[in-house]
Structure formats: structure tokens, C-alpha cells
């Protein structure tokens, strides 16, 4: 009984029993005991689970497991040794909702296949927390939290639900499984098709995917971009106009390829829309509550939002309207979360895209507005956004899109779609996920964009 796990279980049991006793006997002393034991339970659980990240990575990502996953793409591969060189987690600016485990692998010498083999250094994107302590593992749990929050709103007590959801996610960060599933399917079925079609589109190579529904375990075994000296910009820095042209060309390539595609009714029917599937239910159920709780508990967030002269509730009404706009035709396959921190700068200067957890069938403006706002300074954006938008539209036409929106139509949608990046993209995101400074930089840029473009005034018309 001396292990941390046993101590956690014992403290939890005592907390539950003492709380029940207090309900029956109403003793102040028992109430104090309940609080103490509950705190012990929470502290021990957090300590144990955070400490066990590397141990869990070692347990899950075994030689046998990795061999099994890699064999689907590399049938003659056998992993003989695994060494964990790094585990990146939320708050370090490199990981937001998923652990990123860097592995050094050794393979058997008996590989006879003429096919390429995976490199020795790989990156595994996976959540290492067990499913049973992740509320997001089941969408029904998220929906239930939303229902309870809406019920408590009549008593002005909805903050309780969202406070504890945010508190839990602060110590044990994770995302709903819908995001993990989305990215796993993208890399399994779409990534290679895009890479083969467009040499200009840089997306990390995928060596295998993890999709274990029974354990709610999903992940991607992918290229470690740091091996090739890639850099990972954040909103604390800015693109040059040349770099912006590069990423807009990549986005136009993807968008044109899937523009109004009939495949969205066939093999791509799984792709979520802003209003259905994927994370839509999460946003609709608890999005406003999470954002409200973040802002109400952080003075710096309130100060950053002051130029908009609107409450979180008013901003949320606006983004709901923006979601409907982004669902309208013409639609295409979008990256869905195309802020600067989800891009990388390759060794040759080209801009690449990664983190496809929110890929979505939506208006092109979802991606274009987000990257222009977060990768340019406000001054750069004001100077170049119209010419950048014209360049993007010309790229679409050059790639064969025959029903491109006119510039006036595109400009209107672009202005409205800026709401998504601010409200759902960052106000729902806990500041500690990327780090407070990066969070502030993104929100400051997006707030200024919404002010300059009169985004919410336009949505309120």
C-alpha cells in the first residue's frame, strides 16, 4: 500500500466516505475532514498522473506496439529498441492539447523490402492520460456538462461547472477525443494524397496512426521536423510577405483540390462542418461557458478585450453567426485551425502546415482570415490583407476553380470569419496551453483585426 497509486485511491475513498458522513450528520469537523481529504486526493492524483507521463509513454509505445502500427505501411519493419528522448506537454509553447513524444528507434537488420523504411527518430502525437480521467473521452460527458451548466444558469451558478472543467484541464490538460480522431483520420486517408498532388504543400510525413476505440487512444506516428532544422513560429513573431505568399499558395492548393467536392458525400463524409460532427457539439455545449470562465478569472484577458466593447456573451452570439456563414457554399476542406503556431518554417524557407485536429468542411475564409491575423503584425495586415486576398483568389483560379467568389464577396466573408479565430480559437483556449505570452500575442492581434474590420458590427447587422 506504499505506492502513490494506492495513496491516491485511499485518500479518494476517505474523501468520499467522509463527505457521505457529513451529509448524514452535518458535523463541521467532518466537513473539514472532507475538504482536507478531497484536497489530498486531488493533489495525489495530479502528482501521480503528471509524474507518470514518461512511464506511460514507455508502457504504451513498446517495441511490439510500434512494430504493429508501422507494419501497415512498412510490412518488413521490426522495432528492436525504443528510447524516449523527449516528452513535450501543454504549457511549454510546443504542445497544446496532445503530448508529443520523440522516440529514437532501432530496427532489425533483416529488413529486405525495397520500400523506404521509417527513420530512426520519429515523433508520436498522443494523449498519455488514461481515458477514464479524461472528461473529453466521451462526447456524452461533454454534452452532460453543458446541460448541467445551462440548468444552473437559471440560478446564476453555471460558473461552477466551467470553473471545475477549466481547473481540471489546468492540471491535467487534454482535449475531447473528437480532435484526436479527426487528425488520425486526416493523416491516415488524406495527407499522402495532398502531398503527392502538390509539392508546394509541406505536411509532416506520417508513418502510422493509432486508432484504438476500446481504450480511447488515438495518435499519429510522424516525421520529427526538428531533425530537418525546421523552425516553429509563434504569434510573438511575424511572417514576411514572402512567407505569407508561400502559406497562401499552400492553402489555395488544398482548397482548390477539394473545392465543392462530391467526395464530401462519399469517402469524405466523415469530415466535420462548423455546425455538425467533430468538435461542433463541444463548442455548442460548453464553449461559451469555458470562454466566460477564462475571461472572468483573468484580468489580463478582460483588458485585452476592452477595445471590442462587448461582453463574452455578445462575442459568442457573433461567433455563432460566423459559424453559419462559414458553413455556406462554396465549401472545401480547410485546415481549420490555421494560426501561426500550427505552421512551421522548413530549412529551405517554405511554410508547412501541421496539427489537423480541427480540419473541417467549411469556407476557405476560416483558414485565410486566421493566418493573416496571427502571422502578420496589425500594421502588416492592414497594409497587405487586400492584396493577399486578391493573390489567394488568383491562386484558386490558376488551380482551376471556376466559381471563385468576387473580391467584394470574399472581403465580406473574410471580415466575418475573423470572429472564429478570436472567440473559439483563443478565448476557449486556456492561456497555459501555449503559455500566457503566446496567448496574449494571438488575442491582441485578433482583437485588433476584429476592430479594424468591424467584424462584430457586421455580424450584428
Secondary structure, DSSP 8 states (H G I E B T S, - for coil): --SHHHHHHHHHHHHHHHHHHHHHH--HHHHHHHHHHHHHHHHHHHHHHHHTHHHHHHHHS-HHHHHHHHTTT-TT--EEEEEEEEEE-BTSSSBSSSEEEEEEEEE-TT---SS----SEEEEEE--S-GGG-GGGSHHHHHHHHHHHHHHHTTT-THHHHHHHHHHHHHS----HHHHHHHHHHHHHTHHHHHHH-TT-EE--EEEEEEEGGGTEEEEEEE-GGGGT-B---TTS---HHHHHHHHHHHHHHHHHTTT-GGGGTTTTTS-BTTBSTTHHHIIIIIHHHHHHHHHT-HHHHHHHGGG---HHHHHHHHHHHHHHHHSSS-EEE-S--SGGGEEE-TTS-EEE---TT-EEE-THHHHHHHHHHHS-HHHHHHHHHHHHHHHHHHHHHTT-SS---HHHHHHHHHHHHHHIIIIIIISS-HHHH-HHHHHHHHHHHHHHHHHHTHHHHHT-
